[in-house]
């Protein structure tokens, strides 16, 4: 999964497609486990847009998108955050959550 910049986020917000942005911090153990689960899920959806960003470098995103904790998966559709996942549970759980937004 590609590390994102502000430019990548701006592009996703403006182009109207569905995208998923994983927000984490490197010292968060739960984030490390969630990141590994998400890597598996990204392979199941090779045609979707996934990115990740260290929230330490983008504190304004935490404010703008009302991120209460990490790990957090932002689900973006039509330039809006339509959902946030904070509890990753399992690979099948993430797969089902992401599948909901493909209709």
C-alpha positions in Angstrom: 0.0 0.0 0.0 1.4 3.4 -1.1 2.3 6.0 1.5 0.1 9.1 0.7 0.7 12.8 0.6 -1.6 15.8 0.7 -1.6 15.7 -3.1 -2.9 12.1 -3.2 -5.6 12.9 -0.7 -6.6 16.0 -2.7 -6.8 14.0 -5.9 -9.1 11.4 -4.3 -11.4 14.0 -2.7 -11.7 15.8 -6.1 -12.1 12.9 -8.5 -15.3 11.4 -6.9 -14.2 7.7 -6.9 -14.3 5.4 -3.9 -11.1 5.2 -2.0 -9.7 4.0 1.3 -7.1 5.8 3.4 -5.5 4.0 6.3 -4.3 6.4 9.0 -1.8 5.1 11.6 1.1 6.0 13.8 4.3 3.9 13.7 4.6 3.3 17.4 1.0 2.0 17.7 1.0 -1.8 18.0 -2.6 -2.1 17.1 -1.9 -0.1 13.9 0.8 -2.6 13.0 -1.6 -5.5 13.2 -4.3 -3.6 11.4 -1.9 -2.6 8.7 -1.0 -6.3 8.1 -4.7 -7.2 7.8 -5.4 -4.3 5.4 -2.4 -5.4 3.2 -4.2 -8.7 2.7 -7.5 -7.0 1.9 -5.9 -4.7 -0.7 -4.8 -7.8 -2.6 -8.4 -8.9 -2.7 -9.5 -5.6 -4.3 -6.6 -4.8 -6.7 -8.7 -2.3 -8.7 -9.6 -0.1 -5.7 -7.7 2.9 -4.5 -5.9 2.4 -1.2 -3.4 4.6 0.5 -1.9 5.0 4.0 -0.6 8.0 5.9 1.3 8.4 9.2 -1.1 10.7 11.1 1.9 12.4 12.8 2.7 14.1 9.5 -1.0 15.1 8.9 -2.5 16.3 12.2 -4.9 18.5 10.2 -6.4 15.4 8.7 -7.3 14.2 12.2 -9.1 17.4 12.8 -10.8 17.7 9.4 -12.0 14.1 9.3 -12.7 13.8 13.1 -10.3 10.9 13.7 -10.8 9.9 17.3 -8.0 7.2 17.4 -5.7 5.1 15.3 -5.8 2.8 13.5 -8.5 4.4 11.3 -9.6 3.6 7.8 -11.4 6.4 6.1 -13.9 5.4 3.4 -14.2 8.2 0.8 -16.9 8.3 -1.8 -17.9 11.3 -4.0 -15.4 13.5 -2.2 -16.8 12.9 1.3 -15.8 10.6 4.1 -18.8 8.3 4.3 -17.5 6.0 7.0 -14.6 5.5 9.4 -13.4 2.1 10.7 -11.6 2.2 14.0 -11.9 -1.5 15.0 -10.5 -3.7 12.3 -11.6 -7.1 13.9 -10.4 -9.4 11.1 -9.6 -9.7 7.4 -13.1 -11.1 6.6 -14.7 -8.2 8.5 -12.7 -5.6 6.6 -13.5 -7.4 3.3 -17.2 -7.2 4.0 -17.1 -3.6 5.1 -15.2 -2.5 2.0 -17.5 -4.6 -0.3 -20.5 -2.5 0.9 -19.1 0.6 -0.8 -18.7 -1.0 -4.2 -22.3 -0.9 -5.2 
